[in-house]
Every structure is written in structure tokens, then in C-alpha cells.
Amino acid sequence: QDAKNTKGDWYIGTGDIANVSWTNWSVSPTVGYGVMDNLMIGASVAQADSTADQVIDVHARYFVTLGGHNLFVYASAPNLETENLSLGLGKMFTVHKGVFVDPKVVYNMSEKTTNLMLGVGLKF
């Protein structure tokens, strides 16, 4: 079932669980808030290992309907650095009473790479 964003919705979950090997697997705690209908602003915290700096990823999702499908346009700026901007397109699915998965295709502008990402979480 497609999920929609409404002003006042809260999201908690993971940033991306798809783009790591099982030996490097970690969870990026993510929180988001529906600031208005169809617009969610959020942040996640990630740290590759104990020697790496923590990264705070600020992101936004704008929910749109394209060709009868409810999708979201995604933008992300780690540590608010626009040179590391990532842009993407995804779809949020409700799997059971507020539990969601959100696959997305994301283009990282500084690395010039396209990645498939997958987040999971709760919406309330």
C-alpha cells in the first residue's frame, strides 16, 4: 500500500540498509517530520567506524503523484554540505499499521554514482 505524508506525521527508522556489506552493516538512526502535506524534513546520524567522523545527513522528501503512482523526490546534504548533495526518487510502502519500507534510487553529485537505497521504519 502506498504511504502518503500529512502535516504532523513523524518518522523514525534507518537511513539505508541496502548499500553495505554484512561485515560493515550499521544502522543510521533517522527521524523525520511532516512540516506540511507532501513535505517531510529529516535527519540521520551515521558513523562508518570508531575512527571516522560522525555525519549528520539532513534530507527532505516531497511526495508527488506521477502517472498514478505516489512517489517522493529526495534530496540529501550530509553535514549541510551542498557539494555532497544527493538527489533521488523513491516510493514509500506501508507494510503494516505504520511500518514502512522506502526503496529509492539516489544520484550522489560529488561521487557521480547512482545507488539503490532501502530504508525501513515507523510512521505515526
Backbone as XML, in Angstrom:
<?xml version="1.0"?>
<chain id="A" units="angstrom">
  <residue number="1" name="GLN">
    <atom name="N" x="0.849" y="-1.175" z="0.000"/>
    <atom name="CA" x="0.000" y="0.000" z="0.000"/>
    <atom name="C" x="0.896" y="1.240" z="0.000"/>
  </residue>
  <residue number="2" name="ASP">
    <atom name="N" x="0.561" y="2.213" z="-0.840"/>
    <atom name="CA" x="1.321" y="3.455" z="-0.899"/>
    <atom name="C" x="1.126" y="4.250" z="0.385"/>
  </residue>
  <residue number="3" name="ALA">
    <atom name="N" x="2.185" y="4.860" z="0.875"/>
    <atom name="CA" x="2.103" y="5.732" z="2.039"/>
    <atom name="C" x="2.099" y="7.183" z="1.558"/>
  </residue>
  <residue number="4" name="LYS">
    <atom name="N" x="1.349" y="8.023" z="2.246"/>
    <atom name="CA" x="1.302" y="9.450" z="1.936"/>
    <atom name="C" x="1.791" y="10.218" z="3.156"/>
  </residue>
  <residue number="5" name="ASN">
    <atom name="N" x="2.262" y="11.422" z="2.932"/>
    <atom name="CA" x="2.736" y="12.276" z="4.008"/>
    <atom name="C" x="1.677" y="13.325" z="4.329"/>
  </residue>
  <residue number="6" name="THR">
    <atom name="N" x="1.430" y="13.501" z="5.611"/>
    <atom name="CA" x="0.490" y="14.507" z="6.079"/>
    <atom name="C" x="1.210" y="15.386" z="7.093"/>
  </residue>
  <residue number="7" name="LYS">
    <atom name="N" x="0.870" y="16.662" z="7.127"/>
    <atom name="CA" x="1.455" y="17.572" z="8.100"/>
    <atom name="C" x="1.277" y="16.980" z="9.493"/>
  </residue>
  <residue number="8" name="GLY">
    <atom name="N" x="2.371" y="16.950" z="10.262"/>
    <atom name="CA" x="2.326" y="16.423" z="11.620"/>
    <atom name="C" x="2.755" y="14.973" z="11.757"/>
  </residue>
  <residue number="9" name="ASP">
    <atom name="N" x="2.960" y="14.259" z="10.631"/>
    <atom name="CA" x="3.443" y="12.875" z="10.693"/>
    <atom name="C" x="4.889" y="12.857" z="11.191"/>
  </residue>
  <residue number="10" name="TRP">
    <atom name="N" x="5.204" y="11.870" z="12.026"/>
    <atom name="CA" x="6.571" y="11.630" z="12.481"/>
    <atom name="C" x="7.080" y="10.335" z="11.879"/>
  </residue>
  <residue number="11" name="TYR">
    <atom name="N" x="8.369" y="10.289" z="11.567"/>
    <atom name="CA" x="9.004" y="9.106" z="11.008"/>
    <atom name="C" x="10.247" y="8.794" z="11.841"/>
  </residue>
  <residue number="12" name="ILE">
    <atom name="N" x="10.429" y="7.525" z="12.197"/>
    <atom name="CA" x="11.691" y="7.083" z="12.788"/>
    <atom name="C" x="12.095" y="5.802" z="12.075"/>
  </residue>
  <residue number="13" name="GLY">
    <atom name="N" x="13.369" y="5.610" z="11.874"/>
    <atom name="CA" x="13.795" y="4.409" z="11.173"/>
    <atom name="C" x="15.276" y="4.407" z="10.877"/>
  </residue>
  <residue number="14" name="THR">
    <atom name="N" x="15.618" y="3.774" z="9.759"/>
    <atom name="CA" x="17.007" y="3.677" z="9.321"/>
    <atom name="C" x="17.193" y="4.481" z="8.053"/>
  </residue>
  <residue number="15" name="GLY">
    <atom name="N" x="18.383" y="4.982" z="7.856"/>
    <atom name="CA" x="18.676" y="5.735" z="6.642"/>
    <atom name="C" x="18.782" y="4.846" z="5.428"/>
  </residue>
  <residue number="16" name="ASP">
    <atom name="N" x="19.665" y="3.843" z="5.486"/>
    <atom name="CA" x="19.885" y="2.957" z="4.341"/>
    <atom name="C" x="20.441" y="1.638" z="4.840"/>
  </residue>
  <residue number="17" name="ILE">
    <atom name="N" x="19.757" y="0.558" z="4.532"/>
    <atom name="CA" x="20.250" y="-0.765" z="4.940"/>
    <atom name="C" x="20.704" y="-1.591" z="3.743"/>
  </residue>
  <residue number="18" name="ALA">
    <atom name="N" x="20.662" y="-1.020" z="2.547"/>
    <atom name="CA" x="20.934" y="-1.810" z="1.348"/>
    <atom name="C" x="22.339" y="-1.657" z="0.803"/>
  </residue>
  <residue number="19" name="ASN">
    <atom name="N" x="23.028" y="-0.597" z="1.124"/>
    <atom name="CA" x="24.274" y="-0.267" z="0.433"/>
    <atom name="C" x="25.515" y="-0.593" z="1.258"/>
  </residue>
  <residue number="20" name="VAL">
    <atom name="N" x="25.483" y="-1.687" z="2.037"/>
    <atom name="CA" x="26.643" y="-2.077" z="2.833"/>
    <atom name="C" x="26.811" y="-3.584" z="2.812"/>
  </residue>
  <residue number="21" name="SER">
    <atom name="N" x="28.032" y="-4.036" z="2.984"/>
    <atom name="CA" x="28.245" y="-5.479" z="3.096"/>
    <atom name="C" x="27.884" y="-5.915" z="4.507"/>
  </residue>
  <residue number="22" name="TRP">
    <atom name="N" x="27.638" y="-7.187" z="4.699"/>
    <atom name="CA" x="27.215" y="-7.654" z="6.017"/>
    <atom name="C" x="28.291" y="-7.441" z="7.068"/>
  </residue>
  <residue number="23" name="THR">
    <atom name="N" x="29.562" y="-7.363" z="6.704"/>
    <atom name="CA" x="30.627" y="-7.149" z="7.683"/>
    <atom name="C" x="30.713" y="-5.691" z="8.117"/>
  </residue>
  <residue number="24" name="ASN">
    <atom name="N" x="30.167" y="-4.783" z="7.321"/>
    <atom name="CA" x="30.188" y="-3.357" z="7.658"/>
    <atom name="C" x="28.811" y="-2.825" z="8.010"/>
  </residue>
  <residue number="25" name="TRP">
    <atom name="N" x="27.870" y="-3.707" z="8.252"/>
    <atom name="CA" x="26.486" y="-3.303" z="8.445"/>
    <atom name="C" x="26.336" y="-2.432" z="9.683"/>
  </residue>
  <residue number="26" name="SER">
    <atom name="N" x="25.621" y="-1.363" z="9.548"/>
    <atom name="CA" x="25.319" y="-0.484" z="10.679"/>
    <atom name="C" x="23.981" y="0.186" z="10.419"/>
  </residue>
  <residue number="27" name="VAL">
    <atom name="N" x="23.420" y="0.727" z="11.457"/>
    <atom name="CA" x="22.123" y="1.386" z="11.344"/>
    <atom name="C" x="22.333" y="2.882" z="11.489"/>
  </residue>
  <residue number="28" name="SER">
    <atom name="N" x="21.736" y="3.658" z="10.600"/>
    <atom name="CA" x="21.774" y="5.115" z="10.703"/>
    <atom name="C" x="20.438" y="5.572" z="11.261"/>
  </residue>
  <residue number="29" name="PRO">
    <atom name="N" x="20.365" y="5.878" z="12.556"/>
    <atom name="CA" x="19.092" y="6.331" z="13.116"/>
    <atom name="C" x="18.605" y="7.569" z="12.364"/>
  </residue>
  <residue number="30" name="THR">
    <atom name="N" x="17.341" y="7.548" z="11.994"/>
    <atom name="CA" x="16.746" y="8.620" z="11.198"/>
    <atom name="C" x="15.452" y="9.089" z="11.844"/>
  </residue>
  <residue number="31" name="VAL">
    <atom name="N" x="15.234" y="10.386" z="11.834"/>
    <atom name="CA" x="13.966" y="10.950" z="12.307"/>
    <atom name="C" x="13.510" y="11.980" z="11.275"/>
  </residue>
  <residue number="32" name="GLY">
    <atom name="N" x="12.210" y="12.039" z="11.051"/>
    <atom name="CA" x="11.650" y="12.995" z="10.099"/>
    <atom name="C" x="10.312" y="13.518" z="10.590"/>
  </residue>
  <residue number="33" name="TYR">
    <atom name="N" x="9.900" y="14.651" z="10.049"/>
    <atom name="CA" x="8.641" y="15.277" z="10.449"/>
    <atom name="C" x="7.960" y="15.875" z="9.224"/>
  </residue>
  <residue number="34" name="GLY">
    <atom name="N" x="6.663" y="15.654" z="9.104"/>
    <atom name="CA" x="5.872" y="16.245" z="8.029"/>
    <atom name="C" x="5.590" y="17.703" z="8.340"/>
  </residue>
  <residue number="35" name="VAL">
    <atom name="N" x="6.354" y="18.625" z="7.769"/>
    <atom name="CA" x="6.197" y="20.050" z="8.061"/>
    <atom name="C" x="4.970" y="20.634" z="7.373"/>
  </residue>
  <residue number="36" name="MET">
    <atom name="N" x="4.514" y="19.981" z="6.318"/>
    <atom name="CA" x="3.279" y="20.336" z="5.623"/>
    <atom name="C" x="2.875" y="19.121" z="4.809"/>
  </residue>
  <residue number="37" name="ASP">
    <atom name="N" x="1.654" y="19.092" z="4.327"/>
    <atom name="CA" x="1.236" y="17.984" z="3.488"/>
    <atom name="C" x="2.225" y="17.838" z="2.336"/>
  </residue>
  <residue number="38" name="ASN">
    <atom name="N" x="2.649" y="16.613" z="2.080"/>
    <atom name="CA" x="3.554" y="16.251" z="0.989"/>
    <atom name="C" x="5.016" y="16.652" z="1.169"/>
  </residue>
  <residue number="39" name="LEU">
    <atom name="N" x="5.401" y="17.230" z="2.311"/>
    <atom name="CA" x="6.803" y="17.589" z="2.536"/>
    <atom name="C" x="7.268" y="17.095" z="3.898"/>
  </residue>
  <residue number="40" name="MET">
    <atom name="N" x="8.307" y="16.239" z="3.879"/>
    <atom name="CA" x="8.912" y="15.737" z="5.105"/>
    <atom name="C" x="10.362" y="16.182" z="5.149"/>
  </residue>
  <residue number="41" name="ILE">
    <atom name="N" x="10.792" y="16.701" z="6.298"/>
    <atom name="CA" x="12.170" y="17.100" z="6.537"/>
    <atom name="C" x="12.728" y="16.169" z="7.603"/>
  </residue>
  <residue number="42" name="GLY">
    <atom name="N" x="13.961" y="15.706" z="7.425"/>
    <atom name="CA" x="14.514" y="14.776" z="8.401"/>
    <atom name="C" x="16.016" y="14.868" z="8.522"/>
  </residue>
  <residue number="43" name="ALA">
    <atom name="N" x="16.539" y="14.051" z="9.438"/>
    <atom name="CA" x="17.983" y="13.968" z="9.648"/>
    <atom name="C" x="18.335" y="12.563" z="10.116"/>
  </residue>
  <residue number="44" name="SER">
    <atom name="N" x="19.534" y="12.132" z="9.753"/>
    <atom name="CA" x="20.042" y="10.853" z="10.242"/>
    <atom name="C" x="21.495" y="11.040" z="10.663"/>
  </residue>
  <residue number="45" name="VAL">
    <atom name="N" x="21.940" y="10.153" z="11.538"/>
    <atom name="CA" x="23.305" y="10.199" z="12.041"/>
    <atom name="C" x="23.993" y="8.915" z="11.621"/>
  </residue>
  <residue number="46" name="ALA">
    <atom name="N" x="25.201" y="9.026" z="11.073"/>
    <atom name="CA" x="25.947" y="7.842" z="10.640"/>
    <atom name="C" x="27.410" y="8.003" z="11.028"/>
  </residue>
  <residue number="47" name="GLN">
    <atom name="N" x="28.043" y="6.853" z="11.303"/>
    <atom name="CA" x="29.472" y="6.825" z="11.574"/>
    <atom name="C" x="29.989" y="5.488" z="11.065"/>
  </residue>
  <residue number="48" name="ALA">
    <atom name="N" x="30.879" y="5.518" z="10.093"/>
    <atom name="CA" x="31.365" y="4.294" z="9.450"/>
    <atom name="C" x="32.048" y="3.371" z="10.456"/>
  </residue>
  <residue number="49" name="ASP">
    <atom name="N" x="32.901" y="3.920" z="11.317"/>
    <atom name="CA" x="33.549" y="3.139" z="12.376"/>
    <atom name="C" x="34.048" y="4.112" z="13.433"/>
  </residue>
  <residue number="50" name="SER">
    <atom name="N" x="34.701" y="3.609" z="14.470"/>
    <atom name="CA" x="35.102" y="4.463" z="15.585"/>
    <atom name="C" x="36.178" y="5.481" z="15.217"/>
  </residue>
  <residue number="51" name="THR">
    <atom name="N" x="36.860" y="5.284" z="14.077"/>
    <atom name="CA" x="37.889" y="6.231" z="13.661"/>
    <atom name="C" x="37.353" y="7.321" z="12.738"/>
  </residue>
  <residue number="52" name="ALA">
    <atom name="N" x="36.132" y="7.136" z="12.241"/>
    <atom name="CA" x="35.539" y="8.100" z="11.298"/>
    <atom name="C" x="34.729" y="9.154" z="12.046"/>
  </residue>
  <residue number="53" name="ASP">
    <atom name="N" x="34.603" y="10.316" z="11.412"/>
    <atom name="CA" x="33.770" y="11.373" z="11.976"/>
    <atom name="C" x="32.302" y="11.025" z="11.811"/>
  </residue>
  <residue number="54" name="GLN">
    <atom name="N" x="31.496" y="11.506" z="12.749"/>
    <atom name="CA" x="30.049" y="11.352" z="12.619"/>
    <atom name="C" x="29.547" y="12.267" z="11.516"/>
  </residue>
  <residue number="55" name="VAL">
    <atom name="N" x="28.567" y="11.781" z="10.762"/>
    <atom name="CA" x="27.957" y="12.571" z="9.692"/>
    <atom name="C" x="26.489" y="12.750" z="10.020"/>
  </residue>
  <residue number="56" name="ILE">
    <atom name="N" x="26.023" y="13.987" z="9.988"/>
    <atom name="CA" x="24.597" y="14.276" z="10.156"/>
    <atom name="C" x="24.054" y="14.590" z="8.776"/>
  </residue>
  <residue number="57" name="ASP">
    <atom name="N" x="23.170" y="13.733" z="8.305"/>
    <atom name="CA" x="22.598" y="13.853" z="6.970"/>
    <atom name="C" x="21.228" y="14.522" z="7.080"/>
  </residue>
  <residue number="58" name="VAL">
    <atom name="N" x="21.102" y="15.718" z="6.534"/>
    <atom name="CA" x="19.824" y="16.431" z="6.507"/>
    <atom name="C" x="19.174" y="16.145" z="5.163"/>
  </residue>
  <residue number="59" name="HIS">
    <atom name="N" x="17.905" y="15.729" z="5.194"/>
    <atom name="CA" x="17.248" y="15.360" z="3.942"/>
    <atom name="C" x="15.794" y="15.835" z="3.912"/>
  </residue>
  <residue number="60" name="ALA">
    <atom name="N" x="15.244" y="15.847" z="2.710"/>
    <atom name="CA" x="13.850" y="16.236" z="2.501"/>
    <atom name="C" x="13.233" y="15.284" z="1.485"/>
  </residue>
  <residue number="61" name="ARG">
    <atom name="N" x="11.941" y="15.053" z="1.659"/>
    <atom name="CA" x="11.167" y="14.258" z="0.700"/>
    <atom name="C" x="9.920" y="15.049" z="0.336"/>
  </residue>
  <residue number="62" name="TYR">
    <atom name="N" x="9.715" y="15.184" z="-0.940"/>
    <atom name="CA" x="8.494" y="15.833" z="-1.420"/>
    <atom name="C" x="7.678" y="14.773" z="-2.149"/>
  </residue>
  <residue number="63" name="PHE">
    <atom name="N" x="6.487" y="14.507" z="-1.656"/>
    <atom name="CA" x="5.625" y="13.460" z="-2.192"/>
    <atom name="C" x="4.796" y="14.003" z="-3.358"/>
  </residue>
  <residue number="64" name="VAL">
    <atom name="N" x="4.829" y="13.270" z="-4.483"/>
    <atom name="CA" x="4.136" y="13.669" z="-5.706"/>
    <atom name="C" x="3.409" y="12.458" z="-6.281"/>
  </residue>
  <residue number="65" name="THR">
    <atom name="N" x="2.455" y="12.725" z="-7.159"/>
    <atom name="CA" x="1.791" y="11.652" z="-7.895"/>
    <atom name="C" x="2.193" y="11.781" z="-9.353"/>
  </residue>
  <residue number="66" name="LEU">
    <atom name="N" x="2.855" y="10.739" z="-9.879"/>
    <atom name="CA" x="3.293" y="10.716" z="-11.269"/>
    <atom name="C" x="2.717" y="9.478" z="-11.940"/>
  </residue>
  <residue number="67" name="GLY">
    <atom name="N" x="1.955" y="9.671" z="-12.991"/>
    <atom name="CA" x="1.387" y="8.540" z="-13.722"/>
    <atom name="C" x="0.534" y="7.628" z="-12.847"/>
  </residue>
  <residue number="68" name="GLY">
    <atom name="N" x="-0.140" y="8.206" z="-11.868"/>
    <atom name="CA" x="-0.983" y="7.409" z="-10.978"/>
    <atom name="C" x="-0.235" y="6.743" z="-9.839"/>
  </residue>
  <residue number="69" name="HIS">
    <atom name="N" x="1.072" y="6.988" z="-9.719"/>
    <atom name="CA" x="1.876" y="6.389" z="-8.654"/>
    <atom name="C" x="2.277" y="7.457" z="-7.638"/>
  </residue>
  <residue number="70" name="ASN">
    <atom name="N" x="2.155" y="7.144" z="-6.349"/>
    <atom name="CA" x="2.605" y="8.046" z="-5.295"/>
    <atom name="C" x="4.090" y="7.813" z="-5.059"/>
  </residue>
  <residue number="71" name="LEU">
    <atom name="N" x="4.907" y="8.800" z="-5.393"/>
    <atom name="CA" x="6.360" y="8.723" z="-5.281"/>
    <atom name="C" x="6.859" y="9.883" z="-4.434"/>
  </residue>
  <residue number="72" name="PHE">
    <atom name="N" x="8.138" y="9.875" z="-4.096"/>
    <atom name="CA" x="8.719" y="11.051" z="-3.461"/>
    <atom name="C" x="10.035" y="11.401" z="-4.144"/>
  </residue>
  <residue number="73" name="VAL">
    <atom name="N" x="10.284" y="12.701" z="-4.221"/>
    <atom name="CA" x="11.543" y="13.244" z="-4.706"/>
    <atom name="C" x="12.390" y="13.474" z="-3.458"/>
  </residue>
  <residue number="74" name="TYR">
    <atom name="N" x="13.635" y="13.048" z="-3.509"/>
    <atom name="CA" x="14.506" y="13.019" z="-2.334"/>
    <atom name="C" x="15.723" y="13.903" z="-2.554"/>
  </residue>
  <residue number="75" name="ALA">
    <atom name="N" x="16.099" y="14.677" z="-1.532"/>
    <atom name="CA" x="17.326" y="15.468" z="-1.566"/>
    <atom name="C" x="18.012" y="15.337" z="-0.212"/>
  </residue>
  <residue number="76" name="SER">
    <atom name="N" x="19.340" y="15.207" z="-0.246"/>
    <atom name="CA" x="20.108" y="14.982" z="0.973"/>
    <atom name="C" x="21.409" y="15.760" z="0.915"/>
  </residue>
  <residue number="77" name="ALA">
    <atom name="N" x="21.804" y="16.360" z="2.051"/>
    <atom name="CA" x="23.067" y="17.097" z="2.135"/>
    <atom name="C" x="23.764" y="16.726" z="3.451"/>
  </residue>
  <residue number="78" name="PRO">
    <atom name="N" x="24.714" y="15.770" z="3.404"/>
    <atom name="CA" x="25.440" y="15.401" z="4.619"/>
    <atom name="C" x="26.183" y="16.596" z="5.211"/>
  </residue>
  <residue number="79" name="ASN">
    <atom name="N" x="26.005" y="16.794" z="6.527"/>
    <atom name="CA" x="26.622" y="17.917" z="7.251"/>
    <atom name="C" x="26.308" y="19.263" z="6.601"/>
  </residue>
  <residue number="80" name="LEU">
    <atom name="N" x="25.171" y="19.344" z="5.921"/>
    <atom name="CA" x="24.718" y="20.559" z="5.222"/>
    <atom name="C" x="25.723" y="21.049" z="4.177"/>
  </residue>
  <residue number="81" name="GLU">
    <atom name="N" x="26.518" y="20.144" z="3.626"/>
    <atom name="CA" x="27.486" y="20.485" z="2.590"/>
    <atom name="C" x="26.857" y="20.250" z="1.225"/>
  </residue>
  <residue number="82" name="THR">
    <atom name="N" x="26.558" y="21.315" z="0.517"/>
    <atom name="CA" x="25.866" y="21.188" z="-0.769"/>
    <atom name="C" x="26.718" y="20.544" z="-1.842"/>
  </residue>
  <residue number="83" name="GLU">
    <atom name="N" x="28.057" y="20.525" z="-1.684"/>
    <atom name="CA" x="28.875" y="19.847" z="-2.692"/>
    <atom name="C" x="28.711" y="18.327" z="-2.610"/>
  </residue>
  <residue number="84" name="ASN">
    <atom name="N" x="28.164" y="17.808" z="-1.512"/>
    <atom name="CA" x="27.887" y="16.379" z="-1.368"/>
    <atom name="C" x="26.409" y="16.063" z="-1.572"/>
  </residue>
  <residue number="85" name="LEU">
    <atom name="N" x="25.704" y="16.923" z="-2.261"/>
    <atom name="CA" x="24.271" y="16.777" z="-2.469"/>
    <atom name="C" x="23.933" y="15.478" z="-3.199"/>
  </residue>
  <residue number="86" name="SER">
    <atom name="N" x="22.882" y="14.821" z="-2.733"/>
    <atom name="CA" x="22.341" y="13.632" z="-3.401"/>
    <atom name="C" x="20.890" y="13.898" z="-3.742"/>
  </residue>
  <residue number="87" name="LEU">
    <atom name="N" x="20.462" y="13.453" z="-4.924"/>
    <atom name="CA" x="19.085" y="13.618" z="-5.381"/>
    <atom name="C" x="18.544" y="12.257" z="-5.788"/>
  </residue>
  <residue number="88" name="GLY">
    <atom name="N" x="17.264" y="12.034" z="-5.528"/>
    <atom name="CA" x="16.725" y="10.728" z="-5.876"/>
    <atom name="C" x="15.216" y="10.711" z="-6.028"/>
  </residue>
  <residue number="89" name="LEU">
    <atom name="N" x="14.722" y="9.514" z="-6.325"/>
    <atom name="CA" x="13.296" y="9.260" z="-6.495"/>
    <atom name="C" x="12.993" y="7.938" z="-5.811"/>
  </residue>
  <residue number="90" name="GLY">
    <atom name="N" x="11.904" y="7.910" z="-5.053"/>
    <atom name="CA" x="11.571" y="6.685" z="-4.330"/>
    <atom name="C" x="10.093" y="6.520" z="-4.116"/>
  </residue>
  <residue number="91" name="LYS">
    <atom name="N" x="9.751" y="5.462" z="-3.426"/>
    <atom name="CA" x="8.358" y="5.142" z="-3.129"/>
    <atom name="C" x="8.310" y="4.592" z="-1.717"/>
  </residue>
  <residue number="92" name="MET">
    <atom name="N" x="7.357" y="5.065" z="-0.933"/>
    <atom name="CA" x="7.192" y="4.592" z="0.432"/>
    <atom name="C" x="5.988" y="3.658" z="0.483"/>
  </residue>
  <residue number="93" name="PHE">
    <atom name="N" x="6.220" y="2.453" z="1.001"/>
    <atom name="CA" x="5.166" y="1.456" z="1.130"/>
    <atom name="C" x="4.872" y="1.204" z="2.601"/>
  </residue>
  <residue number="94" name="THR">
    <atom name="N" x="3.598" y="1.209" z="2.963"/>
    <atom name="CA" x="3.196" y="0.796" z="4.298"/>
    <atom name="C" x="3.019" y="-0.711" z="4.267"/>
  </residue>
  <residue number="95" name="VAL">
    <atom name="N" x="3.755" y="-1.418" z="5.135"/>
    <atom name="CA" x="3.652" y="-2.874" z="5.154"/>
    <atom name="C" x="2.702" y="-3.359" z="6.237"/>
  </residue>
  <residue number="96" name="HIS">
    <atom name="N" x="2.548" y="-2.574" z="7.327"/>
    <atom name="CA" x="1.599" y="-2.947" z="8.374"/>
    <atom name="C" x="1.464" y="-1.815" z="9.380"/>
  </residue>
  <residue number="97" name="LYS">
    <atom name="N" x="0.307" y="-1.202" z="9.482"/>
    <atom name="CA" x="-0.036" y="-0.210" z="10.513"/>
    <atom name="C" x="1.121" y="0.697" z="10.924"/>
  </residue>
  <residue number="98" name="GLY">
    <atom name="N" x="1.580" y="1.517" z="10.029"/>
    <atom name="CA" x="2.628" y="2.479" z="10.336"/>
    <atom name="C" x="4.043" y="1.994" z="10.098"/>
  </residue>
  <residue number="99" name="VAL">
    <atom name="N" x="4.234" y="0.727" z="9.772"/>
    <atom name="CA" x="5.562" y="0.213" z="9.429"/>
    <atom name="C" x="5.753" y="0.424" z="7.932"/>
  </residue>
  <residue number="100" name="PHE">
    <atom name="N" x="6.879" y="1.038" z="7.554"/>
    <atom name="CA" x="7.088" y="1.323" z="6.138"/>
    <atom name="C" x="8.451" y="0.846" z="5.660"/>
  </residue>
  <residue number="101" name="VAL">
    <atom name="N" x="8.550" y="0.661" z="4.352"/>
    <atom name="CA" x="9.819" y="0.481" z="3.652"/>
    <atom name="C" x="9.848" y="1.533" z="2.555"/>
  </residue>
  <residue number="102" name="ASP">
    <atom name="N" x="11.036" y="2.024" z="2.242"/>
    <atom name="CA" x="11.127" y="3.089" z="1.234"/>
    <atom name="C" x="12.336" y="2.899" z="0.318"/>
  </residue>
  <residue number="103" name="PRO">
    <atom name="N" x="12.175" y="2.088" z="-0.717"/>
    <atom name="CA" x="13.252" y="1.979" z="-1.702"/>
    <atom name="C" x="13.374" y="3.269" z="-2.502"/>
  </residue>
  <residue number="104" name="LYS">
    <atom name="N" x="14.627" y="3.616" z="-2.831"/>
    <atom name="CA" x="14.848" y="4.827" z="-3.626"/>
    <atom name="C" x="16.125" y="4.681" z="-4.448"/>
  </residue>
  <residue number="105" name="VAL">
    <atom name="N" x="16.132" y="5.335" z="-5.577"/>
    <atom name="CA" x="17.313" y="5.430" z="-6.427"/>
    <atom name="C" x="17.874" y="6.828" z="-6.214"/>
  </residue>
  <residue number="106" name="VAL">
    <atom name="N" x="19.168" y="6.886" z="-5.845"/>
    <atom name="CA" x="19.769" y="8.161" z="-5.452"/>
    <atom name="C" x="21.061" y="8.402" z="-6.236"/>
  </residue>
  <residue number="107" name="TYR">
    <atom name="N" x="21.183" y="9.596" z="-6.787"/>
    <atom name="CA" x="22.393" y="10.009" z="-7.501"/>
    <atom name="C" x="23.202" y="10.936" z="-6.591"/>
  </residue>
  <residue number="108" name="ASN">
    <atom name="N" x="24.442" y="10.560" z="-6.293"/>
    <atom name="CA" x="25.343" y="11.368" z="-5.484"/>
    <atom name="C" x="26.131" y="12.271" z="-6.432"/>
  </residue>
  <residue number="109" name="MET">
    <atom name="N" x="25.944" y="13.575" z="-6.302"/>
    <atom name="CA" x="26.527" y="14.510" z="-7.262"/>
    <atom name="C" x="28.044" y="14.643" z="-7.127"/>
  </residue>
  <residue number="110" name="SER">
    <atom name="N" x="28.606" y="14.499" z="-5.919"/>
    <atom name="CA" x="30.059" y="14.643" z="-5.784"/>
    <atom name="C" x="30.794" y="13.387" z="-6.240"/>
  </residue>
  <residue number="111" name="GLU">
    <atom name="N" x="30.229" y="12.204" z="-5.945"/>
    <atom name="CA" x="30.865" y="10.951" z="-6.355"/>
    <atom name="C" x="30.462" y="10.513" z="-7.758"/>
  </residue>
  <residue number="112" name="LYS">
    <atom name="N" x="29.414" y="11.155" z="-8.282"/>
    <atom name="CA" x="28.870" y="10.825" z="-9.603"/>
    <atom name="C" x="28.499" y="9.334" z="-9.696"/>
  </residue>
  <residue number="113" name="THR">
    <atom name="N" x="27.793" y="8.862" z="-8.651"/>
    <atom name="CA" x="27.342" y="7.470" z="-8.589"/>
    <atom name="C" x="25.832" y="7.425" z="-8.377"/>
  </residue>
  <residue number="114" name="THR">
    <atom name="N" x="25.231" y="6.359" z="-8.856"/>
    <atom name="CA" x="23.810" y="6.110" z="-8.637"/>
    <atom name="C" x="23.693" y="4.857" z="-7.776"/>
  </residue>
  <residue number="115" name="ASN">
    <atom name="N" x="22.918" y="4.948" z="-6.706"/>
    <atom name="CA" x="22.791" y="3.845" z="-5.758"/>
    <atom name="C" x="21.325" y="3.529" z="-5.493"/>
  </residue>
  <residue number="116" name="LEU">
    <atom name="N" x="21.062" y="2.266" z="-5.232"/>
    <atom name="CA" x="19.758" y="1.833" z="-4.759"/>
    <atom name="C" x="19.838" y="1.800" z="-3.243"/>
  </residue>
  <residue number="117" name="MET">
    <atom name="N" x="18.924" y="2.505" z="-2.584"/>
    <atom name="CA" x="18.922" y="2.577" z="-1.127"/>
    <atom name="C" x="17.602" y="2.025" z="-0.605"/>
  </residue>
  <residue number="118" name="LEU">
    <atom name="N" x="17.607" y="1.537" z="0.621"/>
    <atom name="CA" x="16.408" y="0.991" z="1.228"/>
    <atom name="C" x="16.366" y="1.371" z="2.693"/>
  </residue>
  <residue number="119" name="GLY">
    <atom name="N" x="15.324" y="2.067" z="3.078"/>
    <atom name="CA" x="15.109" y="2.419" z="4.475"/>
    <atom name="C" x="13.885" y="1.708" z="5.004"/>
  </residue>
  <residue number="120" name="VAL">
    <atom name="N" x="13.834" y="1.510" z="6.315"/>
    <atom name="CA" x="12.678" y="0.935" z="6.981"/>
    <atom name="C" x="12.404" y="1.755" z="8.226"/>
  </residue>
  <residue number="121" name="GLY">
    <atom name="N" x="11.156" y="1.747" z="8.688"/>
    <atom name="CA" x="10.865" y="2.497" z="9.883"/>
    <atom name="C" x="9.406" y="2.488" z="10.268"/>
  </residue>
  <residue number="122" name="LEU">
    <atom name="N" x="9.076" y="3.433" z="11.167"/>
    <atom name="CA" x="7.720" y="3.598" z="11.682"/>
    <atom name="C" x="7.242" y="5.007" z="11.383"/>
  </residue>
  <residue number="123" name="LYS">
    <atom name="N" x="5.965" y="5.118" z="11.058"/>
    <atom name="CA" x="5.323" y="6.411" z="10.824"/>
    <atom name="C" x="4.162" y="6.526" z="11.782"/>
  </residue>
  <residue number="124" name="PHE">
    <atom name="N" x="4.086" y="7.646" z="12.482"/>
    <atom name="CA" x="2.962" y="7.855" z="13.406"/>
    <atom name="C" x="2.588" y="9.316" z="13.497"/>
  </residue>
</chain>
